[in-house]
Amino acid sequence: MKHRFLGAGLLLALSTSLCAAESTSWSKWAMQTVRQHPTMQAYTHQMTASEYSAAAMARPLYNPSFDSSLEREGDETNFQVGLSSDIDWWDVKQSRTGLGDLMAQQGRLGVTIITNDLLAELMRAQVQAELGEQAYELARLQVRQDLQLLELTRAQLNAGEVNHTEVAMAKAVVGQGMVSENERMQDWLDARQALRALAGEQAMHRPVSEAFWQQVLPGNTPIEVARLPALQQARINWLSAQADADIQLKSNKPVPNIGVGVGRQAGESLVSLNVSVPLQWRNDYSEVNDAAREAALASEQEMHALMRSTKETLDNAALRLNQTKERFLQWQALHEDDLANEVKVLQSRYAQGDLSLSDYQWQVQQLRDGMQAGLTLKANFQLATIEYLHITARLANHISSLNSQEQ
């Protein structure tokens, strides 16, 4: 079963103060935030309910009935008391117990899956908020640079070195930069709002630990797809459908009722034994049984389809992570120096008359494209890392393993 909860609009009220939160490692904070999430609380209650249901389904099926009768026949008083009960002739209880155990496993798997899902959602929101702020700051820097260029161009106009057309072009560049700045600001505000709605105000002071991004490349050991929680859940769905079909088949068979009684009739002691068996000659429930079998077969095919699609998704996620991390590290090695410093060099050359306005704008745009490429590569790498750990259900374990490193 695939759980969908995006857009739930959930706001957490965390009990710790900000000072106490700052002393907590990011990994511990992330796990605490997920544990306190209302969706997690709901799944925890569902898990407990499934365990109670399993215990209930292991109980005997039938309670005995107390039977009594009293009648007056002449001078004699006749009476009879006894017990009767349906007999679990077809051992439905065993099948129900097995189904209850599967339901309990399903509940526990649901908690595991929702933990993984919530952690992925939280981390995506953190990454998008952080990178959104960086993109906004980059846009602000570019507007300041464009305003400096405009001042230089005006000075050159006063000195008779350029004409009014170049000043107009410089103004147009400033306007375009301001529009881009507003768009980046809106993207950042939207990302920040989404993060706060998911994890509260403290999330703004909890950037993802840098240690999280280290050594997350897919290993040489192949992932056993069948052991992934989503596939285990699909298999339990299939087994549950089989067990339900078995229960349906057995429950639709005639169930004998046996009763024993003692009493007195016509002055004599009486002992009775009663046996009744329903006659299913008008309805043998064969269509109901066939429907249950078909439902079990459908669950089996759904499991096989999910396994096939998960294999492809896993291969794609591993390939994407390898490629995006390689390119991001290469970009970091190529651009260790701040590209903003190069813009200052170009401004100096333009002020000295070594560059025309068109040449300056073209070269500056190349540098800005490089800075934006860096943010895009970083976003692709981080989101690919989250996606791979999410698909392989390793996200919670990977975050928990950071506790010792962050202490």
N, C-alpha and C positions, 0 to 999 in steps of 0.2 A: 504494500500500500504506500502510495506516495503522499506525503503530508504537505499540504499547502497552507501557509500561514502568512504570506507576504501581505503587507498593507493592513495588518491587524490593528495598528495604532495603539500600542501598549506602552504605558509609562510606568517605570519602576520607581517605587519609593524605597530607596536603599536606607538602611538604618544607621550606617556608620557615618561619622562626620567627615568633612573634607580633609581635616588634618590626619585623621586615622586612615583615610583612604590613600593619602599620599605615601604612607609608610608601607602600604601593601603592594606587592609585586603586581605587574600587569597581568600575568598569567593567573594569579590567584583571584584578582579582581574580576577577570573575564569569567572564570568558572563560577564565582559567587553570583555574578550578575545573571548568568544563565539559570542557575539553580533557583533564583528568586523570581524569575520571569513567570508571569501568569500562565503562559502556555505550558511551561514545564510543570507548574503546580497542577494544572489540569491533567496532564499525562500521568503524573505521580498518583493522583487519585484514581485514574482509570486503571493503573497497574494494581493498586490495592483492591479495586473492585473486581478485577479479573481473578485475583487470588482468592477472594471470598467466593466468587462464582465457581472456581475449581473445587473448593472445599464443599460447596453445596452440591455439585454434580457428583461427588463421590459418596453422597449419602444414599441409603436405600431408597428405592423408587416408591414403594407402597407402604402406607400405614395400615395396620389391621383395623377392622370395623367390629364394634361390639353390637351383637344382635340379641334381641330379647322378644319374648312373646308371652302373653297371659290370656287365658280364656276360661270360662266357666262352662262345664258340661255336666248338667244335672247336679248331683251332689259333689262332683269332683272338680277340683281346680287344676287345670293343666297349665304348665309353664315350661319355658325353655330359654336358656341363655347360652351364648356361644361367641366365638370369634371367627371372622372370615377375612381373607385377604387375597388380592391378586398375587400371582406368583411370577417372579422374573424368570420365566421359563427360558427365554432366549438370551439371558445375560446382557440385558440392555445397560445395566449399571456399569459393567466393565467398559463398554463403549463410551458411556457418558463420562466416566472417570478419565479416560484417555483424551476426550475432547476438552475437558476442563483443564487438564495439564497443558494442552496446546494453547488454550486461551491465556493461561498464566504466562507461558513463554512469550506469547504475542504482546502481552502488556509490558513485560520487561524489555523486549526488543523495541517497543514503541518509545520508551524512555531513552534508550540508547540512541535511537535515530533522531529524536527531537533535540537531544543535546547536541548532536553533530550539526543539525540544521540551524539551530539557534546560534551556535558559535560561528558558523559560516556567515549567517546574516549579520551578526554583530561586527565581525571583522570586515566584511565588505563595506558596511556603513562607516567604520573607522577609516578605512583606506580612502574611500571616496571623499570623506570630509577633509582629511589631511591633504590629499592631492588637490582637492578643490581650492583649499586655502592657498596652496603653493601656486596654482595657476592664477589665482586672483592677484597674489603679490607680484607675480611676473608681469601681469598686465598693467599693474600700477607702476612698476618700474619702467615699462615701455612708454607709458604716457609721460612720465617725468623726462625721459630721454627725448621724446618728441617735442616737448615744450622747450627743452634746452636747444634743440635744433631750430625751432621757430625763432628763438631769441637770436641765435647766431645768424640766421638768414636775414632777419630784420636789420641787424647790425651791418651785414654786408650790403643790404639795400641802401642804407644811409651812406655807406662809403662808395656807392656807385659800382659795386662789384657784381651785383645780380639785379635782375629786374623783378617787377611785381608778380610775374607769373610764378616764379620760384617761391615767393612768399606765400602765394595762394596754394601752391602744391604742399608746402610745409603745413599750412593750416588744415588742409584736407587730411593729411596724415594724422594730425593731432585728433581731429574729429573721429576718424576711423578707430584710432586707439582708444578713445573714450568709450565708444560703443562697445568695443571688445571688452574693455574693463567692466562695464556694466553687466554684460552677459556673464563674464567669469564670476562677478560678485554674486549674481543671482544663482548660478550653479552651486557656488560654495554655500550660500545661505540655505538652499534647498537640501544639500547634503548634510549640513549641520543640523537642520531641523529634523531630518529623518533619524539621525543618530541620537539626538536628544529624546525623541519620541520612543526610541527603542530601548535606550539604556540610561536615560536621565542626564542631568547636568554634569555629573562626574566623568562621563565618557569624554567630554571635551578636554579633560586634563589627563587622559589615559591613552597616549599614543601606543600603537602596537610595538612591543619590544623588538629591537633590531635583531636580537638573537633568534627570533621566530623565523626569520627569512633565511637562516643559514642551514645548509645541508638538508634541503628538502627535495633534492633531485630523486626521481624514481630509481630504485636500486635494480640490481641484476636479478634478484629473486622475483619470479612472477607472482602476481597477486592471485590468490585463489578466489575467483569470483563467487563461487558458491558459499564462501564463508562470510561474505559481506552482509551486514545487517539487513539491507533491503532484500537480498536474495534469500536469506534465512526467513525473513518475514513472508516472502512469496511462497517458500516451501511449506511454511506452517499453514498458510492459507489453503494450500493444496491438501495437506494432510487433514486439516480441519474439515474441508469439504468432503473428503473421503469418510472421515469419522461421522460427519453429519448424515451422509448417505447411508452408512451402516446402521446408525441409530434409527433413521427413518424406515429402513427396511425391516429391522427387528420390531420396531414399535407398531408397525402395521400388521404384524402377525397376530393371530388370536392368542390372547393371554388367559390362561385358566384361572379360575377363582376357586379356592378351597376353603371350606369352613367346617368347624367342629362345634358341637353343642351338647349340652346335657340338660336334663329336665325331668318332668314327670307328666305322664299322660295315662288317664283311666286307672289311676292308682298304681301304675307301674313306672319304674325308673326308665329313663330314655337316654340313649346315647345316639347322636346322629353325625353323619359325615356327608357333606354336600360338595359336589364338584360341578362347575359349570364352565363351558367353553363357548365363546361366541362363534356363531356360524357366519362366515364371510362369503356367503354365496351370492349376495346381491352386489357387493363391492369388495374386491380383493386388493384395492389400492395399488394396482400394478402401475398405473400412470404416474402416481405420486412417487413411487419408487424409481421409475425410469427418469423422472425429472431430477431427482436427487443425484442419480448416477451421472447424468449429463452435466450437472453443475460441477461435480468433482472433476470430470474430464476437462471442462472449460478452465478450471483453476490450474490444472496441470499445464495446459497449453500456454496460459498467461505466464506461468513461471518460466517456461522455456523461452518465450518471447522476451521477457525481462532479462534473462541471462544473456541472450544474444545481444540485445541493445546495450547492456551494461558493459560487456566486453569491448564493444566498439567505442563507447564513451570513455572508458578507462584508457584505451590505447591513444585516443585523441588527446585526452587530458595530459598524459605522460609526454607525448610528443610536443604539445604546446608548451608545457612547463620547461622542458629541456631547451627548446628553441628560444623562448622569451628570456630565460635567465642568461643564456649565452650572449644574446644580443645586448641585454642590459649591462652586463659586466663589460662587454667590449666598448659600449658607449661611455661608461664611467672611465675606462682606461684612456679613451681618446680625448675626453673633455675633463681632465682633472682640474684645469684652471677655470675660473669663473668666466663664462662667456660675456658677462656684462662688462668686464674690463676691456674686452676687445671693442665694444661699442664706444667706450671713451677714447680709445686710440683713433677710431674712425672719425669721431667728432673733432678731435684735434687736427687731423689731416684735412677735414672739410673746412675748419676755421682758417687754416693756413692756405687754403686754396689749392691743395694737392688733389682734391676730389671734387667732382661736380655733384650737384644735388642728386641727380638720377643715379650716379654711381654709388654715392653714399647710401641712398635708400635701398638700392638693390643688395649691397653687401650687408647692411644692417638687417634686412629681412632674412637673409640667409642665416645670420647668427641667431635671430629670434626663432626661426624654424628649428634650428638645432636645439635651443633651450626647450622649446615645446616638445620636440621629439624625445628629449630626455624624460620629461614628465610622462609622456605617453608610454614609453618603454618601461618606466618604473611601475606605472599603473598596470600594464599588461602582465609584467612579471609577478607582482604581488597578487593580482586577482587570479592568475593561473596557479599560483601556489595554493591559495585558499581553495580553488576548485579541485585541485588534485587531492589534497588532504580530505576535502569533503567527500569526494566520490569514493575514496578508499577507506573512509570512516576512521581515519587516523588523527583527525583534528583535535579531539579531546585529549588523546594520549600525548600528542606533540606539545600541546599547550601545558599540560600537567608536568611534562618533563622539564619545562623551563623554570619551575619553582626554585630548584637548587641553584640554577645559574643566576637568578635574579636576587637571591638573598644577599 
